[in-house]
Amino acid sequence: MVRIGAIVLSTTDTERAGAFWSEALGYDRGPNPDFLAPRGDGPTRLHLDRTDRTHLDLWVDSAEEQRAEVERLVSLGAERIEWDYPDDADFVVLADPTGTLFCVVDAGR
């Protein structure tokens, strides 16, 4: 089942943004301070990034589920996007029907 695993927030200052958003949302900063995780059982983390655009990361639990969800989302109107993927990519980049990019991530890796 696909779920929002992370919201990637584009920011010019991850330190200041992290300090603000961790307090505003009650999130904890992890070993990598650019990743903020909810306290307790909350599923969605916040990823602060200087180089990436703001987008959703949708998580699934396996490569098989990733393939199925990508196909399901494409059948709903999403489009596959040409992307320069790293060799070990655990994500697939799609665009919704209005062109907004998002990723489907195999979080089981």
DSSP file (Angstrom, degrees, kcal/mol; ACC not computed):
  #  RESIDUE AA STRUCTURE BP1 BP2  ACC     N-H-->O    O-->H-N    N-H-->O    O-->H-N    TCO  KAPPA ALPHA  PHI   PSI    X-CA   Y-CA   Z-CA
    1    1 A M              0   0    0      0, 0.0     2,-0.1     0, 0.0    58,-0.1   0.000 360.0 360.0 360.0 125.5    0.0    0.0    0.0
    2    2 A V        +     0   0    0     58,-0.1     2,-0.3    63,-0.1    58,-0.2  -0.461 360.0 171.2 -73.6 143.6    1.5    3.3   -1.0
    3    3 A R  E     -A   59   0A   0     56,-1.5    56,-3.1    -2,-0.1     2,-0.8  -0.974  43.9 -93.6-147.5 157.5    1.8    6.0    1.7
    4    4 A I  E     +A   58   0A   0     -2,-0.3    54,-0.2    54,-0.2     3,-0.1  -0.673  45.4 169.5 -74.7 113.7    3.4    9.4    2.1
    5    5 A G  E     +     0   0A   0     52,-2.5    40,-2.7    -2,-0.8     2,-0.3   0.794  60.8   2.0 -94.9 -34.6    6.7    8.6    3.6
    6    6 A A  E     -Ab  57  45A   0     51,-1.7    51,-3.0    38,-0.2     2,-0.6  -0.997  51.6-143.7-153.6 148.4    8.4   11.9    3.3
    7    7 A I  E     -Ab  56  46A   0     38,-2.1    40,-2.6    -2,-0.3     2,-0.6  -0.980  23.9-146.9-109.0 121.2    7.8   15.5    2.2
    8    8 A V  E     -Ab  55  47A   0     47,-3.0    47,-1.6    -2,-0.6     2,-0.6  -0.811  14.8-162.8 -91.9 120.4   11.0   16.9    0.6
    9    9 A L  E     - b   0  48A   0     38,-3.0    40,-2.3    -2,-0.6     2,-0.3  -0.914  12.2-138.7-111.7 117.0   11.2   20.6    1.3
   10   10 A S  E     + b   0  49A   0     -2,-0.6     2,-0.3    38,-0.2    40,-0.2  -0.575  36.4 160.2 -72.9 130.2   13.5   22.8   -0.8
   11   11 A T        -     0   0    0     38,-2.1     3,-0.2    -2,-0.3    41,-0.1  -0.994  45.0-141.3-151.2 150.0   15.3   25.3    1.4
   12   12 A T  S    S+     0   0    0     -2,-0.3     2,-0.4     1,-0.2    38,-0.1   0.660  99.7  38.3 -85.7 -16.3   18.4   27.5    1.2
   13   13 A D     >  +     0   0    0      1,-0.1     4,-2.5    36,-0.1    -1,-0.2  -0.814  60.4 179.4-138.4  93.7   19.3   26.9    4.9
   14   14 A T  H  > S+     0   0    0     -2,-0.4     4,-2.5    -3,-0.2     5,-0.2   0.815  82.6  57.1 -67.4 -29.5   18.6   23.4    6.2
   15   15 A E  H  > S+     0   0    0      2,-0.2     4,-2.3     1,-0.2    -1,-0.2   0.963 112.7  38.5 -65.7 -51.3   20.0   24.3    9.7
   16   16 A R  H  > S+     0   0    0      2,-0.2     4,-2.3     1,-0.2    -2,-0.2   0.918 118.8  48.6 -65.9 -43.4   17.5   27.1   10.3
   17   17 A A  H  X S+     0   0    0     -4,-2.5     4,-3.2     1,-0.2     5,-0.3   0.907 111.4  50.9 -63.1 -41.1   14.7   25.3    8.6
   18   18 A G  H  X S+     0   0    0     -4,-2.5     4,-2.3    -5,-0.2     5,-0.3   0.910 109.4  49.6 -63.2 -42.9   15.4   22.2   10.6
   19   19 A A  H  X S+     0   0    0     -4,-2.3     4,-1.3    -5,-0.2    -1,-0.2   0.925 116.7  42.7 -60.8 -44.3   15.4   24.1   13.9
   20   20 A F  H  X S+     0   0    0     -4,-2.3     4,-3.0     2,-0.2    -2,-0.2   0.971 117.3  43.0 -66.4 -55.0   12.1   25.7   13.0
   21   21 A W  H  X S+     0   0    0     -4,-3.2     4,-2.4     1,-0.2     6,-0.4   0.823 109.5  56.8 -68.6 -31.3   10.2   22.7   11.6
   22   22 A S  H  X>S+     0   0    0     -4,-2.3     5,-1.5    -5,-0.3     4,-0.9   0.917 115.9  37.7 -64.8 -40.2   11.4   20.3   14.3
   23   23 A E  H  <5S+     0   0    0     -4,-1.3    -2,-0.2    -5,-0.3    -1,-0.2   0.911 116.5  51.5 -73.8 -43.3    9.9   22.6   16.9
   24   24 A A  H  <5S+     0   0    0     -4,-3.0    -2,-0.2     1,-0.2    -3,-0.2   0.882 123.3  29.1 -62.3 -39.0    6.8   23.6   14.9
   25   25 A L  H  <5S-     0   0    0     -4,-2.4    -1,-0.2    -5,-0.2    -2,-0.2   0.533 105.4-117.5-100.3  -8.0    5.9   20.0   14.1
   26   26 A G  T  <5 +     0   0    0     -4,-0.9    13,-0.9    -5,-0.2     2,-0.2   0.859  63.4 151.3  71.0  34.6    7.3   18.3   17.2
   27   27 A Y  E   < -C   38   0A   0     -5,-1.5     2,-0.4    -6,-0.4    -1,-0.2  -0.634  42.5-127.9 -97.7 156.3    9.7   16.2   15.1
   28   28 A D  E     -C   37   0A   0      9,-3.3     9,-2.8    -2,-0.2     2,-0.4  -0.833  17.9-127.0-101.5 141.7   13.1   14.9   16.1
   29   29 A R  E     -C   36   0A   0     -2,-0.4     7,-0.2     7,-0.2     5,-0.1  -0.743  29.9-146.0 -85.9 134.7   16.2   15.5   14.1
   30   30 A G        -     0   0    0      5,-2.2     5,-0.1     2,-0.7    -1,-0.1  -0.064  39.4 -74.2 -89.1-169.6   18.0   12.3   13.2
   31   31 A P  S    S+     0   0    0      0, 0.0    -2,-0.0     0, 0.0    -1,-0.0   0.861 133.8  53.2 -55.3 -37.0   21.7   11.5   12.8
   32   32 A N  S >  S-     0   0    0      1,-0.1     3,-2.4     3,-0.1    -2,-0.7  -0.906  87.2-152.9 -94.5 109.0   21.4   13.3    9.5
   33   33 A P  T 3  S+     0   0    0      0, 0.0    -1,-0.1     0, 0.0    15,-0.0   0.579  88.4  70.6 -65.9  -6.7   19.9   16.6   10.7
   34   34 A D  T 3  S+     0   0    0     -5,-0.1    14,-3.1     1,-0.1     2,-0.6   0.518  88.8  73.6 -84.0  -4.3   18.3   17.2    7.3
   35   35 A F  E <   - D   0  47A   0     -3,-2.4    -5,-2.2    12,-0.2     2,-0.5  -0.950  65.9-169.8-111.7 119.7   15.9   14.4    8.1
   36   36 A L  E     -CD  29  46A   0     10,-3.2    10,-2.6    -2,-0.6    -7,-0.2  -0.924   4.1-166.5-110.0 130.9   13.2   15.1   10.6
   37   37 A A  E     -C   28   0A   0     -9,-2.8    -9,-3.3    -2,-0.5     8,-0.1  -0.913  25.4-107.6-119.2 143.5   11.0   12.3   12.0
   38   38 A P  E     -C   27   0A   0      0, 0.0     2,-0.3     0, 0.0   -11,-0.2  -0.345  36.1-111.6 -64.9 146.5    7.8   12.5   13.9
   39   39 A R  S >  S+     0   0    0    -13,-0.9     3,-0.5     2,-0.1     2,-0.3  -0.603  86.9   2.3 -74.6 139.4    7.9   11.6   17.6
   40   40 A G  T 3  S-     0   0    0     -2,-0.3     0, 0.0     1,-0.2     0, 0.0  -0.654 128.5 -24.8  86.3-140.2    6.1    8.4   18.3
   41   41 A D  T 3  S+     0   0    0     -2,-0.3    -1,-0.2     2,-0.0    -2,-0.1   0.230  82.9 141.1-100.5  13.0    4.5    6.4   15.5
   42   42 A G    <   -     0   0    0     -3,-0.5    -2,-0.0     1,-0.1     0, 0.0  -0.303  40.1-152.2 -60.9 138.8    3.9    9.1   12.9
   43   43 A P        +     0   0    0      0, 0.0     2,-0.5     0, 0.0    -1,-0.1   0.744  66.4  76.4 -87.0 -23.6    4.6    7.9    9.4
   44   44 A T        -     0   0    0    -38,-0.1   -38,-0.2    -7,-0.0     2,-0.2  -0.777  57.3-169.6-102.0 125.2    5.6   11.0    7.4
   45   45 A R  E     -b    6   0A   0    -40,-2.7   -38,-2.1    -2,-0.5     2,-0.5  -0.642  19.6-126.0-103.4 166.9    9.1   12.5    7.8
   46   46 A L  E     -bD   7  36A   0    -10,-2.6   -10,-3.2    -2,-0.2     2,-0.6  -0.959  18.1-162.9-114.0 126.7   10.3   15.8    6.5
   47   47 A H  E     -bD   8  35A   0    -40,-2.6   -38,-3.0    -2,-0.5     2,-0.4  -0.952   7.2-153.1-112.8 118.3   13.5   15.9    4.4
   48   48 A L  E     +b    9   0A   0    -14,-3.1     2,-0.4    -2,-0.6   -38,-0.2  -0.777  19.9 178.2 -92.9 131.7   15.2   19.3    4.0
   49   49 A D  E     -b   10   0A   0    -40,-2.3   -38,-2.1    -2,-0.4   -36,-0.1  -0.994  30.0-162.9-143.5 131.3   17.2   19.7    0.8
   50   50 A R  S    S+     0   0    0     -2,-0.4    -1,-0.1   -40,-0.2   -40,-0.1   0.723  95.5  33.3 -81.0 -22.9   19.2   22.5   -0.7
   51   51 A T  S    S+     0   0    0      2,-0.1     2,-0.2   -41,-0.0    -1,-0.1   0.647 102.7  76.2-112.1 -18.0   19.3   21.1   -4.2
   52   52 A D  S    S-     0   0    0    -43,-0.1     2,-0.2   -41,-0.1    -3,-0.1  -0.565  76.6-114.8 -96.4 159.0   16.0   19.3   -4.8
   53   53 A R        -     0   0    0     -2,-0.2     2,-0.2     1,-0.1   -45,-0.1  -0.515  43.3 -86.5 -85.9 160.5   12.6   20.7   -5.5
   54   54 A T        +     0   0    0     -2,-0.2     2,-0.3   -45,-0.1   -45,-0.2  -0.493  69.9 137.1 -66.7 129.9    9.7   20.4   -3.0
   55   55 A H  E     -A    8   0A   0    -47,-1.6   -47,-3.0    -2,-0.2     2,-0.3  -0.979  51.2 -96.1-163.6 168.4    7.8   17.1   -3.7
   56   56 A L  E     -Ae   7 102A   0     45,-0.6    47,-2.2    -2,-0.3     2,-0.6  -0.744  21.9-151.5 -92.3 142.2    6.2   14.0   -2.1
   57   57 A D  E     -Ae   6 103A   0    -51,-3.0   -52,-2.5    -2,-0.3   -51,-1.7  -0.973  12.6-158.0-108.3 115.7    8.0   10.7   -1.6
   58   58 A L  E     -Ae   4 104A   0     45,-3.5    47,-3.4    -2,-0.6     2,-0.3  -0.839  13.5-148.6 -94.3 127.5    5.5    7.9   -1.7
   59   59 A W  E     +Ae   3 105A   0    -56,-3.1   -56,-1.5    -2,-0.5     2,-0.3  -0.745  19.7 175.8-103.3 143.7    6.8    4.8    0.1
   60   60 A V  E     - e   0 106A   0     45,-2.3    47,-2.2    -2,-0.3    48,-0.5  -0.843  33.5-122.1-131.3 172.0    6.1    1.1   -0.6
   61   61 A D  S    S+     0   0    0     -2,-0.3     2,-0.3    46,-0.2    45,-0.1   0.519  81.3  17.4 -99.7  -5.4    7.7   -1.9    1.0
   62   62 A S  S  > S-     0   0    0     43,-0.1     4,-2.2     1,-0.1    45,-0.1  -0.984  73.0-107.3-158.6 164.8    9.2   -3.8   -1.9
   63   63 A A  H  > S+     0   0    0     -2,-0.3     4,-2.4     2,-0.2     5,-0.2   0.876 119.7  53.4 -63.9 -38.0   10.4   -3.6   -5.5
   64   64 A E  H  > S+     0   0    0      1,-0.2     4,-2.2     2,-0.2    -1,-0.2   0.928 110.3  46.1 -62.9 -45.6    7.3   -5.7   -6.5
   65   65 A E  H  > S+     0   0    0      2,-0.2     4,-2.7     1,-0.2     5,-0.2   0.874 110.0  55.5 -65.0 -36.4    5.0   -3.3   -4.8
   66   66 A Q  H  X S+     0   0    0     -4,-2.2     4,-2.7     2,-0.2     5,-0.2   0.945 108.0  47.7 -60.8 -48.3    6.8   -0.4   -6.3
   67   67 A R  H  X S+     0   0    0     -4,-2.4     4,-2.2     1,-0.2    -2,-0.2   0.923 113.9  47.8 -58.1 -45.3    6.3   -1.8   -9.8
   68   68 A A  H  X S+     0   0    0     -4,-2.2     4,-2.4     1,-0.2    -1,-0.2   0.903 113.1  47.1 -64.4 -42.1    2.6   -2.4   -9.1
   69   69 A E  H  X S+     0   0    0     -4,-2.7     4,-3.0     2,-0.2     5,-0.2   0.895 109.8  52.8 -69.2 -39.5    2.1    1.1   -7.7
   70   70 A V  H  X S+     0   0    0     -4,-2.7     4,-2.4    -5,-0.2    -1,-0.2   0.943 112.2  45.9 -59.8 -46.0    3.9    2.9  -10.5
   71   71 A E  H  X S+     0   0    0     -4,-2.2     4,-2.2    -5,-0.2    -2,-0.2   0.906 113.1  49.9 -63.1 -41.5    1.6    1.0  -13.0
   72   72 A R  H  X S+     0   0    0     -4,-2.4     4,-1.0     2,-0.2    -2,-0.2   0.926 112.3  47.0 -62.2 -45.1   -1.5    1.9  -10.9
   73   73 A L  H  <>S+     0   0    0     -4,-3.0     5,-2.5     1,-0.2     4,-0.4   0.877 110.7  52.0 -66.6 -37.9   -0.5    5.5  -10.7
   74   74 A V  H ><5S+     0   0    0     -4,-2.4     3,-1.4    -5,-0.2    -1,-0.2   0.899 106.7  54.1 -63.0 -39.9    0.2    5.7  -14.4
   75   75 A S  H 3<5S+     0   0    0     -4,-2.2    -1,-0.2     1,-0.3    -2,-0.2   0.759 105.3  54.8 -66.3 -22.6   -3.2    4.2  -15.1
   76   76 A L  T 3<5S-     0   0    0     -4,-1.0    -1,-0.3    -3,-0.3    -2,-0.2   0.528 136.0 -83.1 -86.3  -6.8   -4.7    7.0  -13.0
   77   77 A G  T < 5S+     0   0    0     -3,-1.4    -3,-0.2    -4,-0.4    -2,-0.1   0.384  84.2 134.5 122.6  -3.3   -3.0    9.6  -15.2
   78   78 A A      < -     0   0    0     -5,-2.5     2,-0.4    -6,-0.1    -1,-0.3  -0.354  42.8-141.5 -70.6 159.0    0.6    9.9  -13.9
   79   79 A E  E     -F   95   0A   0     16,-2.5    16,-2.1    17,-0.1     2,-0.2  -0.960  13.4-117.8-123.0 142.5    3.4   10.0  -16.4
   80   80 A R  E     -F   94   0A   0     -2,-0.4     2,-0.4    14,-0.2    14,-0.2  -0.578  33.4-144.2 -71.5 140.3    6.9    8.4  -16.1
   81   81 A I        -     0   0    0     12,-1.9    12,-0.3    -2,-0.2     2,-0.3  -0.905  14.6-117.1-111.8 133.7    9.6   11.1  -16.2
   82   82 A E        +     0   0    0     -2,-0.4     2,-0.3     2,-0.0    12,-0.0  -0.538  48.8 171.2 -63.7 130.5   12.9   10.8  -17.9
   83   83 A W        -     0   0    0     -2,-0.3     2,-1.3    10,-0.0    10,-0.0  -0.990  44.7-118.7-146.3 149.0   15.5   11.1  -15.1
   84   84 A D        -     0   0    0     -2,-0.3    -2,-0.0     0, 0.0     0, 0.0  -0.730  45.2-167.2 -88.3  88.8   19.2   10.7  -14.5
   85   85 A Y        -     0   0    0     -2,-1.3     2,-0.1     1,-0.1     7,-0.0  -0.540  19.2-120.9 -81.9 140.4   19.0    7.9  -12.0
   86   86 A P    >   -     0   0    0      0, 0.0     3,-1.6     0, 0.0    -1,-0.1  -0.385  33.9-105.4 -68.7 161.0   21.9    6.8   -9.9
   87   87 A D  T 3  S+     0   0    0      1,-0.3    -2,-0.1    -2,-0.1     0, 0.0   0.826 120.6  43.7 -58.2 -34.0   22.9    3.1  -10.3
   88   88 A D  T 3  S+     0   0    0      2,-0.0    -1,-0.3     0, 0.0    -3,-0.0   0.013  82.0 158.4-102.4  28.1   21.4    2.2   -6.9
   89   89 A A    <   -     0   0    0     -3,-1.6    -4,-0.0     1,-0.1    16,-0.0  -0.255  24.4-175.6 -58.4 132.5   18.2    4.2   -7.2
   90   90 A D        +     0   0    0     17,-0.0    16,-3.3     2,-0.0     2,-0.3   0.152  63.4  71.8-108.0  14.9   15.4    3.0   -5.0
   91   91 A F  E     - G   0 105A   0     14,-0.2     2,-0.4    16,-0.0    14,-0.2  -0.903  61.3-150.6-133.4 156.7   12.9    5.5   -6.5
   92   92 A V  E     - G   0 104A   0     12,-1.6    12,-2.3    -2,-0.3     2,-0.5  -0.997  21.6-136.7-125.0 131.7   10.9    6.1   -9.6
   93   93 A V  E     + G   0 103A   0     -2,-0.4   -12,-1.9   -12,-0.3     2,-0.3  -0.784  30.2 168.0 -94.2 128.3   10.1    9.7  -10.7
   94   94 A L  E     -FG  80 102A   0      8,-2.9     8,-2.5    -2,-0.5     2,-0.4  -0.843  25.2-138.7-127.7 166.1    6.6   10.4  -11.9
   95   95 A A  E     -FG  79 101A   0    -16,-2.1   -16,-2.5    -2,-0.3     6,-0.2  -0.988  19.5-127.9-124.9 140.3    4.5   13.5  -12.6
   96   96 A D    >   -     0   0    0      4,-2.6     3,-2.4    -2,-0.4   -18,-0.1  -0.213  46.2 -84.2 -73.7 176.3    0.8   13.9  -11.8
   97   97 A P  T 3  S+     0   0    0      0, 0.0    -1,-0.1     0, 0.0   -19,-0.1   0.684 132.0  51.0 -60.4 -16.8   -1.6   14.9  -14.5
   98   98 A T  T 3  S-     0   0    0      2,-0.1   -20,-0.0     0, 0.0    -2,-0.0   0.410 123.5-101.4 -98.7   1.8   -0.7   18.6  -13.9
   99   99 A G  S <  S+     0   0    0     -3,-2.4     2,-0.4     1,-0.3   -21,-0.0   0.442  70.7 147.2  96.4   0.6    3.0   18.0  -14.1
  100  100 A T        -     0   0    0      1,-0.1    -4,-2.6    -5,-0.1    -1,-0.3  -0.584  44.3-130.9 -73.5 124.8    3.8   18.0  -10.4
  101  101 A L  E     + G   0  95A   0     -2,-0.4   -45,-0.6    -6,-0.2     2,-0.3  -0.437  34.0 162.6 -77.1 148.5    6.7   15.6   -9.8
  102  102 A F  E     -eG  56  94A   0     -8,-2.5    -8,-2.9   -47,-0.2     2,-0.4  -0.960  26.4-127.8-154.2 165.1    6.7   13.0   -7.1
  103  103 A C  E     -eG  57  93A   0    -47,-2.2   -45,-3.5    -2,-0.3     2,-0.6  -0.901   1.4-148.5-119.9 146.5    8.7    9.8   -6.3
  104  104 A V  E     -eG  58  92A   0    -12,-2.3   -12,-1.6    -2,-0.4     2,-0.4  -0.972  28.9-163.8-109.3 114.8    7.7    6.2   -5.6
  105  105 A V  E     -eG  59  91A   0    -47,-3.4   -45,-2.3    -2,-0.6     2,-1.4  -0.844  24.4-136.1-109.7 132.3   10.4    4.9   -3.2
  106  106 A D  E >   +e   60   0A   0    -16,-3.3     3,-1.3    -2,-0.4   -45,-0.2  -0.716  27.3 179.2 -80.7  92.0   11.1    1.2   -2.4
  107  107 A A  T 3   +     0   0    0    -47,-2.2   -46,-0.2    -2,-1.4    -1,-0.2   0.561  68.6  76.0 -75.5  -7.8   11.5    1.8    1.4
  108  108 A G  T 3         0   0    0    -48,-0.5    -1,-0.3     1,-0.2   -47,-0.1   0.587 360.0 360.0 -78.3  -9.3   12.1   -1.9    1.9
  109  109 A R    <         0   0    0     -3,-1.3    -1,-0.2   -19,-0.1    -2,-0.1   0.483 360.0 360.0 -78.9 360.0   15.6   -1.5    0.6
